[in-house]
């Protein structure tokens, strides 16, 4: 089995791909990351669909996708193209096909790209369990190939592009029975269709590996990149997280999945799937793309040296497993050692008025009743600030804020800190004085204080500088006979920097808890801060790295804390609120998905740990609810099917009654609690 990371995890570069032309828009190669979205109108409503595409293009959409579930819908694409021409709107169109090969063949006449789902292009999903012999499997593959081959030939003749878009929730029964509901199954499903394309000498192919679970999506795209590299396949990737939801949750989950993959250099065109007006997806995708493209340019201009850290940062980049670490006490809370990933806040410089700061903090945290702040840190630059930190600790106690306090300070201040806080965050630069570090470590041991060595290097992610700082911290710990400590990393490129340090720690046989601190830029907008924090922290959490996350407080502390928990939930590390898996809507949707999702969320958002899927139709609905507890899926105009897991338990429920029946279903299965 493949175990090599696809690319260099310590000095990421954009994956080299061929250019696939989608009309006059190039995808891959040296082209910028292309931003696309999908219409939510009825495809046969030509005027409404063209108007929505025009609004999407005005917002910056470069490729527009339209569903074509039937021959009539495929025929409507001709009229949509004509209406766009009349409006003067130039944008490549993509026909989204499920179940209907004939519609795909017709749509190819009118659009620049056809997207097919290998899980249902030639198969009907029945969730059947069946043993396939090798001969049976080969026979099924030939049947599928014969149904797919005419589309490949027609796309080649017309100069159309093709997206082979695997969905985690709609793998065929054949693939499910052989590979399971896994990233491996997703990749094998796509490669079976690629074999047909290459047999026909057709290579204008783009791949996607979408899932509602960011961990699954990341693993599948990585595995596909590795498998394609084995066969010299340089096809570009369309990257996204499907059924991400709406609002902050949808943005966080999308930023985690898409940002993580782009950070690895994987991705040439992206779509952020929100249960909102598709126009609102565009600025989110643009913000993600801008940040990564800036990082890619910086990496190309100043390539970091390849320095072997001595061990891999993770055993298997294609399977999620949380990194093992030693538990370290921080006040009454353990960090690492199997404890939940902690959510902490950085208050910045120690405040001039401790009482006012504590009052504001207590008021903000009271507003977040479902979640707890599990750590606070303040900046202590000098001896004068040490005195104010004692005042703050006393004020926090008076306001019943029990989160343990951490003092971030120069190591030279440590001998004076004594018992001011249960944790010291000591910055360690590559040129740190070993005697000062050793004295700080001995002072911590004497005071019974936990130490978090904050490894920092002015040169950013250059491994040799980070390793020098880390080695200095390890030496000081050894000199002071400090058996356990924590490690954090300060770097503008936090993902490769943390991976480098974790790999170095593995090579040294050390397993301290890793604290992931997001610093950000004070000039960034609130939405940029949300997206950037989710990209940086979520990427590492999905790698299995991280025992605590820290977010800065630049406004409301409660909102910063809520974002920390949203990131942990989006990365599937902690489930705090109800998790909603809701599709972004399209022309197949059988009800107003945005309004319905908002209505169900309002009734069920207090159900901590419950996963509810709200799906517009049956195409991906039953499958994408892979790990949902309950499902609400459109089954016909004004009708809904209700699910428990994969099992449909109530069919064709009138939508007017479906909300109540869903609540009753949750109640019958013992998952309902009354809201406050």
C-alpha positions as CSV (number, residue, x, y, z in Angstrom):
1,X,0.0,0.0,0.0
2,X,1.2,3.5,-0.8
3,X,2.4,5.4,2.3
4,X,4.4,8.3,0.7
5,X,3.0,11.8,1.0
6,X,2.1,13.2,-2.4
7,X,4.7,16.0,-2.6
8,X,6.8,17.6,0.1
9,X,4.9,18.3,3.3
10,X,7.6,20.5,4.7
11,X,8.0,22.8,1.7
12,X,4.7,22.6,-0.2
13,X,4.6,23.4,-3.9
14,X,1.7,23.5,-6.3
15,X,1.3,20.1,-8.0
16,X,2.3,20.2,-11.6
17,X,-0.6,19.4,-13.9
18,X,-1.6,19.6,-17.6
19,X,-3.9,22.4,-18.7
20,X,-7.4,21.4,-19.4
21,X,-9.4,23.9,-21.5
22,X,-13.0,24.5,-20.3
23,X,-14.1,26.7,-23.2
24,X,-11.6,29.6,-23.1
25,X,-10.8,29.1,-19.4
26,X,-7.7,27.1,-18.7
27,X,-7.7,24.9,-15.6
28,X,-4.4,23.6,-14.2
29,X,-0.8,24.3,-15.2
30,X,0.3,27.9,-14.4
31,X,-3.3,29.2,-14.5
32,X,-4.7,30.8,-11.3
33,X,-7.1,28.8,-9.2
34,X,-10.4,28.9,-11.0
35,X,-13.5,29.8,-8.9
36,X,-16.8,28.2,-9.8
37,X,-20.3,27.7,-8.5
38,X,-23.6,25.9,-9.4
39,X,-27.0,27.2,-10.1
40,X,-29.9,26.5,-7.8
41,X,-32.7,27.3,-10.2
42,X,-34.9,24.8,-12.1
43,X,-32.8,24.2,-15.2
44,X,-35.9,24.3,-17.5
45,X,-36.6,27.8,-16.2
46,X,-34.2,29.3,-18.8
47,X,-34.7,32.9,-17.9
48,X,-34.2,32.4,-14.1
49,X,-31.1,30.1,-14.7
50,X,-29.5,32.6,-17.1
51,X,-30.2,35.5,-14.7
52,X,-28.6,33.6,-11.8
53,X,-25.5,32.7,-13.9
54,X,-25.2,36.3,-14.8
55,X,-25.2,37.3,-11.1
56,X,-22.6,34.6,-10.4
57,X,-20.3,35.8,-13.2
58,X,-20.7,39.4,-12.0
59,X,-19.5,38.2,-8.6
60,X,-16.4,36.6,-10.1
61,X,-17.5,33.0,-11.0
62,X,-15.3,31.7,-13.8
63,X,-17.1,28.4,-14.5
64,X,-20.8,27.8,-14.0
65,X,-22.4,24.4,-13.4
66,X,-26.0,23.5,-14.2
67,X,-27.7,20.2,-13.3
68,X,-29.2,18.2,-16.2
69,X,-31.0,15.2,-14.6
70,X,-33.1,14.5,-17.7
71,X,-33.1,14.9,-21.4
72,X,-35.5,17.9,-21.2
73,X,-33.0,19.5,-18.8
74,X,-30.1,18.7,-21.2
75,X,-32.1,20.2,-24.1
76,X,-32.7,23.4,-22.0
77,X,-28.9,23.9,-21.8
78,X,-29.1,25.0,-25.5
79,X,-31.6,27.7,-24.6
80,X,-29.6,28.8,-21.6
81,X,-26.5,29.2,-23.7
82,X,-28.5,31.3,-26.2
83,X,-30.0,33.5,-23.4
84,X,-26.5,34.1,-22.0
85,X,-25.2,35.1,-25.4
86,X,-28.1,37.5,-25.7
87,X,-27.1,39.0,-22.3
88,X,-23.5,39.2,-23.3
89,X,-22.4,36.8,-20.6
90,X,-19.3,34.8,-21.5
91,X,-18.7,31.9,-19.1
92,X,-18.1,28.1,-19.7
93,X,-21.0,25.9,-18.7
94,X,-20.7,22.5,-17.0
95,X,-23.5,20.0,-17.2
96,X,-23.9,18.0,-14.0
97,X,-25.1,14.5,-14.8
98,X,-26.4,11.7,-12.5
99,X,-27.9,8.4,-13.6
100,X,-28.7,9.5,-17.2
101,X,-26.0,8.8,-19.8
102,X,-28.3,9.9,-22.6
103,X,-28.6,13.3,-21.0
104,X,-24.8,13.5,-20.8
105,X,-24.5,12.8,-24.5
106,X,-27.0,15.5,-25.4
107,X,-25.6,18.1,-22.9
108,X,-22.2,17.7,-24.4
109,X,-23.5,19.4,-27.6
110,X,-24.2,22.7,-25.7
111,X,-21.7,23.0,-22.9
112,X,-17.9,23.2,-22.5
113,X,-17.6,20.5,-19.8
114,X,-19.6,17.5,-18.6
115,X,-19.4,16.3,-15.0
116,X,-20.3,12.7,-14.4
117,X,-20.4,10.8,-11.1
118,X,-18.8,7.3,-11.5
119,X,-20.9,6.0,-8.7
120,X,-24.2,6.4,-10.5
121,X,-23.4,7.1,-14.2
122,X,-24.1,3.4,-15.0
123,X,-25.3,2.0,-11.7
124,X,-28.3,2.3,-9.5
125,X,-27.4,2.5,-5.8
126,X,-29.4,-0.1,-3.8
127,X,-27.0,-0.6,-0.8
128,X,-26.9,-4.3,-1.7
129,X,-24.4,-6.6,-0.1
130,X,-22.9,-9.0,-2.6
131,X,-19.7,-11.0,-3.1
132,X,-18.0,-10.2,-6.4
133,X,-15.5,-12.7,-7.9
134,X,-12.8,-11.3,-10.0
135,X,-14.6,-12.5,-13.1
136,X,-17.8,-10.9,-11.9
137,X,-16.1,-7.6,-11.2
138,X,-14.3,-7.6,-14.6
139,X,-17.7,-8.2,-16.3
140,X,-19.2,-5.3,-14.4
141,X,-16.3,-3.0,-15.3
142,X,-16.8,-3.9,-19.0
143,X,-20.5,-3.1,-18.7
144,X,-19.8,0.3,-17.2
145,X,-17.1,1.0,-19.7
146,X,-19.4,0.4,-22.6
147,X,-22.0,2.8,-21.2
148,X,-19.3,5.5,-20.6
149,X,-17.3,5.1,-23.8
150,X,-19.8,6.9,-26.1
151,X,-19.6,10.1,-23.9
152,X,-15.8,10.0,-23.9
153,X,-15.7,9.7,-27.7
154,X,-18.3,12.5,-28.1
155,X,-16.3,14.9,-25.8
156,X,-13.2,14.2,-27.7
157,X,-14.9,14.9,-31.0
158,X,-16.4,18.2,-29.7
159,X,-13.4,19.4,-27.8
160,X,-15.3,19.2,-24.5
161,X,-13.7,18.7,-21.0
162,X,-14.9,16.0,-18.6
163,X,-14.9,15.9,-14.8
164,X,-14.9,12.6,-13.2
165,X,-16.4,13.6,-9.9
166,X,-16.5,10.9,-7.2
167,X,-18.8,11.5,-4.2
168,X,-18.1,9.7,-1.0
169,X,-21.9,9.3,-0.5
170,X,-22.7,7.8,-3.9
171,X,-20.2,5.0,-4.5
172,X,-21.6,2.2,-6.5
173,X,-22.6,-1.0,-4.7
174,X,-19.9,-2.8,-6.7
175,X,-17.2,-0.5,-5.3
176,X,-18.7,-0.5,-1.9
177,X,-18.6,-4.3,-1.7
178,X,-15.0,-4.5,-2.7
179,X,-13.4,-1.4,-1.1
180,X,-16.0,-0.2,1.4
181,X,-17.1,3.4,2.0
182,X,-13.5,4.6,2.0
183,X,-11.1,7.0,0.3
184,X,-9.6,4.0,-1.5
185,X,-13.0,3.1,-2.9
186,X,-13.5,6.7,-4.1
187,X,-10.2,6.7,-5.9
188,X,-10.7,3.2,-7.5
189,X,-14.1,4.3,-8.7
190,X,-12.6,7.3,-10.5
191,X,-9.6,5.4,-11.9
192,X,-11.9,2.8,-13.5
193,X,-13.4,5.6,-15.5
194,X,-10.0,7.2,-16.3
195,X,-9.0,3.8,-17.8
196,X,-11.7,4.2,-20.4
197,X,-10.7,7.8,-21.1
198,X,-7.1,6.8,-21.7
199,X,-8.0,3.8,-23.8
200,X,-9.8,6.4,-26.1
201,X,-6.8,8.7,-26.0
202,X,-8.9,11.4,-24.2
203,X,-7.1,13.4,-21.6
204,X,-9.1,16.6,-21.1
205,X,-10.1,15.2,-17.7
206,X,-10.4,16.9,-14.3
207,X,-11.0,14.9,-11.1
208,X,-12.8,15.6,-7.8
209,X,-13.1,13.5,-4.7
210,X,-15.8,15.2,-2.6
211,X,-17.1,14.3,0.8
212,X,-19.1,16.0,3.5
213,X,-16.4,14.9,6.0
214,X,-13.2,17.0,5.4
215,X,-11.0,14.2,6.7
216,X,-12.3,11.8,4.1
217,X,-12.0,14.4,1.3
218,X,-8.4,15.2,2.2
219,X,-7.4,11.5,2.4
220,X,-9.1,10.8,-1.0
221,X,-7.5,13.6,-2.9
222,X,-4.0,12.8,-1.5
223,X,-4.4,9.1,-2.4
224,X,-5.6,10.1,-5.9
225,X,-2.6,12.3,-6.4
226,X,-0.3,9.5,-5.3
227,X,-2.0,7.0,-7.5
228,X,-1.9,9.3,-10.5
229,X,1.8,9.9,-10.0
230,X,2.4,6.2,-10.3
231,X,0.8,6.2,-13.7
232,X,2.3,9.6,-14.8
233,X,-1.2,11.1,-14.6
234,X,-1.0,14.9,-14.4
235,X,-4.7,15.7,-14.5
236,X,-5.9,18.8,-12.6
237,X,-8.1,18.7,-9.5
238,X,-11.5,20.3,-8.8
239,X,-11.4,20.6,-5.0
240,X,-14.4,21.1,-2.6
241,X,-16.2,19.8,0.4
242,X,-19.8,18.8,-0.4
243,X,-22.8,19.3,1.8
244,X,-20.8,21.7,4.0
245,X,-23.9,23.6,5.2
246,X,-24.5,27.3,5.7
247,X,-23.2,30.2,7.7
248,X,-20.0,30.0,9.7
249,X,-20.2,26.2,9.9
250,X,-20.3,25.9,6.2
251,X,-17.4,28.3,5.7
252,X,-15.3,26.7,8.4
253,X,-15.8,23.2,7.0
254,X,-15.1,24.3,3.5
255,X,-12.0,26.2,4.5
256,X,-10.7,23.2,6.4
257,X,-11.1,20.8,3.5
258,X,-10.2,23.0,0.6
259,X,-7.5,25.0,2.4
260,X,-5.8,21.8,3.6
261,X,-5.6,20.4,0.1
262,X,-4.4,23.7,-1.4
263,X,-1.8,23.9,1.4
264,X,-0.5,20.5,0.1
265,X,-0.4,21.9,-3.4
266,X,-3.5,20.0,-4.6
267,X,-6.2,22.0,-6.4
268,X,-6.7,23.9,-9.6
269,X,-10.3,24.9,-9.5
270,X,-12.5,25.2,-6.4
271,X,-16.1,25.4,-5.4
272,X,-17.3,26.3,-1.9
273,X,-20.7,24.5,-1.4
274,X,-22.9,26.5,0.9
275,X,-26.6,26.1,1.5
276,X,-27.1,29.7,0.4
277,X,-27.4,31.8,-2.7
278,X,-24.6,30.6,-5.0
279,X,-23.4,34.2,-5.4
280,X,-22.4,34.1,-1.8
281,X,-20.1,31.2,-2.4
282,X,-17.8,33.2,-4.7
283,X,-16.1,35.7,-2.3
284,X,-15.5,32.8,0.1
285,X,-13.7,30.8,-2.6
286,X,-11.8,33.9,-3.8
287,X,-10.5,34.6,-0.3
288,X,-9.3,31.0,0.1
289,X,-7.6,31.1,-3.3
290,X,-6.0,34.4,-2.8
291,X,-4.2,33.3,0.4
292,X,-2.9,30.1,-1.1
293,X,-1.8,31.6,-4.4
294,X,0.2,34.2,-2.4
295,X,1.9,31.4,-0.5
296,X,2.6,29.4,-3.6
297,X,4.3,32.5,-5.1
298,X,6.4,33.1,-2.0
299,X,7.4,29.4,-2.1
300,X,8.5,29.7,-5.7
301,X,10.5,32.8,-5.1
302,X,12.4,31.6,-2.0
303,X,12.4,27.8,-2.0
304,X,13.2,26.4,1.4
305,X,16.0,23.8,1.6
306,X,15.0,20.2,1.8
307,X,16.2,19.1,5.2
308,X,15.3,15.6,6.4
309,X,13.8,15.8,9.9
310,X,14.7,12.2,10.5
311,X,11.1,10.7,10.6
312,X,7.8,11.2,8.9
313,X,5.4,13.6,10.5
314,X,2.6,11.1,10.3
315,X,2.6,7.3,9.7
316,X,0.0,7.3,7.0
317,X,-1.2,10.5,5.2
318,X,-4.2,8.6,3.8
319,X,-5.8,7.6,7.1
320,X,-6.7,9.8,9.9
321,X,-5.3,9.0,13.3
322,X,-4.6,11.3,16.2
323,X,-1.0,11.7,17.1
324,X,-0.1,10.1,20.4
325,X,1.2,12.5,23.0
326,X,2.1,12.6,26.7
327,X,-0.5,14.2,29.1
328,X,0.6,17.4,30.7
329,X,-1.4,19.1,33.4
330,X,-2.3,22.8,33.0
331,X,-4.1,23.7,36.1
332,X,-6.9,21.3,36.6
333,X,-7.0,20.4,32.9
334,X,-4.9,17.8,31.1
335,X,-3.6,18.7,27.6
336,X,-2.6,15.7,25.4
337,X,-2.5,12.1,26.3
338,X,-5.9,11.3,24.8
339,X,-7.7,14.3,26.4
340,X,-10.0,16.2,24.1
341,X,-8.3,18.8,21.9
342,X,-8.6,21.9,24.1
343,X,-10.0,25.3,23.1
344,X,-8.0,28.3,24.4
345,X,-7.9,32.0,24.0
346,X,-5.1,34.5,23.6
347,X,-6.0,37.8,25.4
348,X,-2.9,39.6,24.1
349,X,-0.9,42.0,26.3
350,X,-1.6,41.9,30.0
351,X,-4.4,44.5,30.5
352,X,-3.9,47.8,32.4
353,X,-7.2,47.2,34.2
354,X,-7.5,43.7,35.4
355,X,-11.0,44.1,36.8
356,X,-12.4,45.6,33.6
357,X,-10.8,42.9,31.5
358,X,-12.1,40.1,33.7
359,X,-15.6,41.6,33.7
360,X,-15.7,41.8,29.9
361,X,-14.3,38.3,29.5
362,X,-16.8,36.8,32.0
363,X,-19.7,38.6,30.2
364,X,-18.6,37.3,26.8
365,X,-18.1,33.7,28.0
366,X,-21.5,33.6,29.7
367,X,-23.1,34.1,26.3
368,X,-21.5,30.8,25.1
369,X,-23.3,28.5,27.5
370,X,-22.6,25.3,25.6
371,X,-18.9,25.6,25.5
372,X,-16.1,26.2,28.0
373,X,-12.9,28.2,27.7
374,X,-10.1,25.7,28.6
375,X,-7.2,28.0,28.7
376,X,-6.2,31.7,28.7
377,X,-2.9,33.2,27.8
378,X,-1.6,36.7,28.1
379,X,1.6,38.4,26.9
380,X,4.0,39.4,29.7
381,X,6.9,41.3,28.1
382,X,8.6,42.6,31.2
383,X,8.8,42.5,35.0
384,X,6.2,45.3,35.4
385,X,3.7,43.2,33.5
386,X,4.3,40.3,35.9
387,X,2.7,42.3,38.7
388,X,-0.4,43.0,36.6
389,X,-0.7,39.4,35.6
390,X,-1.2,38.5,39.3
391,X,-4.0,41.2,39.5
392,X,-5.6,39.6,36.4
393,X,-5.4,36.1,37.9
394,X,-7.2,37.4,41.1
395,X,-9.8,39.2,39.0
396,X,-10.5,36.1,36.9
397,X,-11.0,34.1,40.1
398,X,-13.5,36.7,41.5
399,X,-15.5,36.4,38.2
400,X,-15.5,32.6,38.5
401,X,-13.4,32.1,35.3
402,X,-11.7,28.8,36.0
403,X,-9.8,28.5,32.7
404,X,-6.1,28.0,33.6
405,X,-3.9,31.0,32.9
406,X,-0.7,30.8,30.8
407,X,2.0,33.6,30.8
408,X,3.7,34.1,27.4
409,X,7.0,35.7,28.3
410,X,10.8,35.7,27.6
411,X,12.6,32.8,29.3
412,X,14.6,35.4,31.3
413,X,11.5,36.4,33.3
414,X,10.7,32.8,34.3
415,X,12.6,32.8,37.7
416,X,10.5,35.8,38.7
417,X,7.2,34.4,37.8
418,X,7.0,31.8,40.6
419,X,3.4,30.8,41.2
420,X,1.6,33.4,39.1
421,X,0.1,30.9,36.6
422,X,0.1,27.1,36.1
423,X,1.7,27.3,32.7
424,X,4.5,29.3,31.2
425,X,4.8,29.9,27.4
426,X,8.5,30.5,26.8
427,X,9.7,31.6,23.4
428,X,12.7,29.9,22.1
429,X,14.7,31.3,19.2
430,X,17.4,29.5,17.3
431,X,20.1,31.6,19.0
432,X,18.7,31.4,22.5
433,X,21.2,31.4,25.4
434,X,21.3,27.8,26.7
435,X,22.0,29.1,30.2
436,X,18.9,31.3,30.2
437,X,16.7,28.4,28.9
438,X,18.1,26.0,31.5
439,X,17.5,28.5,34.3
440,X,13.9,28.9,33.1
441,X,13.3,25.2,33.0
442,X,14.7,24.7,36.5
443,X,12.5,27.5,37.8
444,X,9.5,25.8,36.3
445,X,10.3,22.5,37.8
446,X,10.8,24.1,41.2
447,X,7.5,25.9,41.0
448,X,5.6,22.9,39.7
449,X,4.6,24.8,36.5
450,X,4.0,23.3,33.1
451,X,6.2,24.7,30.4
452,X,5.2,25.3,26.8
453,X,8.2,25.8,24.6
454,X,7.2,28.2,21.9
455,X,9.6,27.4,19.0
456,X,10.1,30.4,16.8
457,X,12.3,31.5,14.0
458,X,12.4,34.8,12.3
459,X,13.1,33.1,9.0
460,X,9.6,31.5,9.1
461,X,9.4,27.8,8.1
462,X,13.1,27.2,7.3
463,X,13.6,23.8,9.0
464,X,17.2,24.3,10.1
465,X,16.2,27.4,12.2
466,X,13.1,25.7,13.7
467,X,15.2,22.6,14.5
468,X,17.9,24.7,16.2
469,X,15.3,26.3,18.4
470,X,13.6,23.0,19.2
471,X,16.9,21.3,20.0
472,X,17.7,24.2,22.4
473,X,14.3,23.6,24.2
474,X,14.9,19.9,24.4
475,X,18.4,20.4,25.9
476,X,17.0,22.8,28.5
477,X,14.3,20.3,29.5
478,X,16.8,17.5,29.8
479,X,19.2,19.7,31.9
480,X,16.4,20.5,34.3
481,X,15.1,16.9,34.5
482,X,11.8,18.1,33.2
483,X,10.1,14.9,32.0
484,X,7.0,16.5,30.3
485,X,6.3,19.8,28.5
486,X,4.3,21.2,25.7
487,X,5.4,22.6,22.3
488,X,4.0,25.3,20.1
489,X,5.4,26.8,16.9
490,X,5.4,30.5,15.7
491,X,5.6,30.8,12.0
492,X,3.8,32.6,9.1
493,X,3.6,29.2,7.4
494,X,2.2,27.2,10.3
495,X,1.3,24.0,8.5
496,X,4.7,23.0,7.1
497,X,6.5,24.4,10.2
498,X,4.4,22.3,12.6
499,X,4.9,19.2,10.5
500,X,8.6,19.8,10.5
501,X,8.8,20.1,14.2
502,X,6.5,17.1,14.8
503,X,8.7,15.0,12.6
504,X,11.8,16.1,14.4
505,X,10.3,15.3,17.7
506,X,9.4,11.8,16.5
507,X,13.0,11.4,15.4
508,X,14.1,12.4,18.9
509,X,11.7,10.0,20.6
510,X,9.7,12.8,22.2
511,X,5.9,13.1,22.2
512,X,4.9,16.3,23.9
513,X,1.4,17.8,23.3
514,X,1.3,20.2,20.4
515,X,-0.4,23.6,20.9
516,X,-1.7,25.1,17.7
517,X,-1.8,28.9,18.0
518,X,-3.3,31.0,15.2
519,X,-1.8,34.5,15.2
520,X,-3.4,35.9,12.1
521,X,-3.2,39.5,10.8
522,X,-5.0,42.3,12.8
523,X,-5.8,43.9,9.4
524,X,-7.8,40.9,8.1
525,X,-11.6,41.1,8.0
526,X,-13.7,39.0,10.3
527,X,-14.5,36.5,7.5
528,X,-10.9,36.3,6.5
529,X,-9.9,35.6,10.0
530,X,-12.5,32.8,10.2
531,X,-11.3,31.3,6.9
532,X,-7.6,31.6,7.6
533,X,-7.8,30.1,11.1
534,X,-9.9,27.2,9.8
535,X,-7.3,26.6,7.0
536,X,-4.3,26.7,9.3
537,X,-5.6,24.9,12.3
538,X,-8.0,22.6,10.5
539,X,-5.3,21.3,8.1
540,X,-3.1,20.2,11.0
541,X,-6.0,18.8,13.0
542,X,-7.0,16.7,10.0
543,X,-3.4,15.4,9.9
544,X,-4.0,14.2,13.5
545,X,-1.7,16.9,15.0
546,X,-2.8,19.2,17.8
547,X,-3.8,18.8,21.5
548,X,-5.0,22.4,21.9
549,X,-6.0,25.3,19.6
550,X,-5.5,28.9,20.5
551,X,-7.3,31.8,18.9
552,X,-6.6,35.5,19.5
553,X,-9.3,37.8,21.0
554,X,-9.6,40.9,18.9
555,X,-13.2,41.7,19.6
556,X,-15.7,39.5,21.4
557,X,-14.0,36.7,23.3
558,X,-17.1,34.5,23.1
559,X,-17.1,34.7,19.3
560,X,-13.4,33.7,19.2
561,X,-14.1,30.8,21.5
562,X,-17.1,29.7,19.4
563,X,-14.8,29.7,16.3
564,X,-12.3,27.5,18.0
565,X,-15.0,24.9,18.7
566,X,-16.4,25.3,15.2
567,X,-13.0,24.4,13.8
568,X,-12.7,21.4,16.1
569,X,-16.2,20.3,15.0
570,X,-15.4,20.9,11.3
571,X,-12.3,18.8,11.6
572,X,-14.3,16.0,13.4
573,X,-12.3,16.3,16.6
574,X,-15.0,17.5,19.0
575,X,-18.8,17.7,18.4
576,X,-20.3,20.5,20.5
577,X,-23.5,21.5,18.7
578,X,-25.8,19.7,16.3
579,X,-24.0,19.0,13.1
580,X,-25.9,19.8,9.9
581,X,-25.0,18.1,6.6
582,X,-26.9,20.1,4.1
583,X,-26.4,20.2,0.3
584,X,-25.9,23.5,-1.5
585,X,-29.1,23.1,-3.6
586,X,-29.4,22.8,-7.3
587,X,-32.1,22.4,-10.0
588,X,-32.8,18.9,-8.6
589,X,-33.8,20.2,-5.2
590,X,-37.4,19.6,-4.4
591,X,-38.0,22.3,-1.8
592,X,-36.5,25.6,-0.7
593,X,-33.4,24.2,0.8
594,X,-32.0,27.4,2.4
595,X,-35.3,28.2,4.2
596,X,-35.9,24.5,5.2
597,X,-32.4,24.2,6.6
598,X,-32.7,27.4,8.6
599,X,-36.1,26.2,9.9
600,X,-34.8,22.7,11.0
601,X,-31.7,24.3,12.5
602,X,-33.8,26.6,14.6
603,X,-35.6,23.6,16.1
604,X,-32.7,21.2,16.6
605,X,-29.5,23.3,17.0
606,X,-29.4,22.5,20.7
607,X,-28.9,18.7,20.2
608,X,-25.3,18.4,21.1
609,X,-23.6,15.6,19.2
610,X,-26.5,14.8,16.9
611,X,-25.8,14.8,13.1
612,X,-28.8,15.7,10.9
613,X,-28.6,15.6,7.1
614,X,-30.9,17.9,5.1
615,X,-30.7,16.9,1.4
616,X,-32.6,18.4,-1.5
617,X,-33.0,15.1,-3.5
618,X,-32.1,11.4,-3.6
619,X,-29.1,11.7,-5.9
620,X,-26.5,12.1,-3.1
621,X,-28.8,12.3,-0.1
622,X,-28.9,8.7,1.2
623,X,-25.2,8.3,0.5
624,X,-23.8,11.6,1.8
625,X,-25.6,10.9,5.1
626,X,-22.8,8.3,5.6
627,X,-22.4,9.2,9.3
628,X,-25.5,11.2,9.9
629,X,-27.9,10.1,12.7
630,X,-31.0,11.4,11.0
631,X,-31.9,12.4,7.4
632,X,-34.5,14.7,5.8
633,X,-34.4,14.0,2.0
634,X,-36.6,15.4,-0.8
635,X,-38.5,12.5,-2.5
636,X,-40.9,14.4,-4.7
637,X,-42.5,17.8,-5.0
638,X,-43.7,18.7,-1.5
639,X,-42.6,15.3,-0.1
640,X,-39.8,14.2,2.2
641,X,-38.3,10.8,3.2
642,X,-37.0,10.5,6.7
643,X,-34.0,8.4,7.6
644,X,-32.3,6.9,10.6
645,X,-28.7,6.4,9.4
646,X,-29.0,4.8,5.9
647,X,-32.4,3.3,6.6
648,X,-35.5,5.1,5.2
649,X,-38.1,4.8,8.0
650,X,-40.8,7.1,6.7
651,X,-41.6,7.7,3.0
652,X,-43.3,10.5,1.2
653,X,-44.1,12.6,4.2
654,X,-45.9,15.9,3.3
655,X,-43.4,18.7,3.8
656,X,-45.8,20.6,5.9
657,X,-45.7,17.8,8.5
658,X,-42.1,16.7,8.0
659,X,-40.5,18.9,10.6
660,X,-42.7,17.6,13.3
661,X,-42.2,14.0,12.2
662,X,-38.4,14.5,12.2
663,X,-38.5,15.8,15.8
664,X,-40.7,12.8,16.8
665,X,-38.2,10.5,15.1
666,X,-35.3,12.0,17.1
667,X,-37.4,11.7,20.3
668,X,-38.2,8.0,19.7
669,X,-34.6,7.2,19.3
670,X,-33.7,8.8,22.6
671,X,-31.7,11.7,21.2
672,X,-34.0,14.6,22.0
673,X,-33.6,17.0,24.8
674,X,-35.7,20.0,25.6
675,X,-34.1,23.4,24.7
676,X,-33.3,25.9,27.4
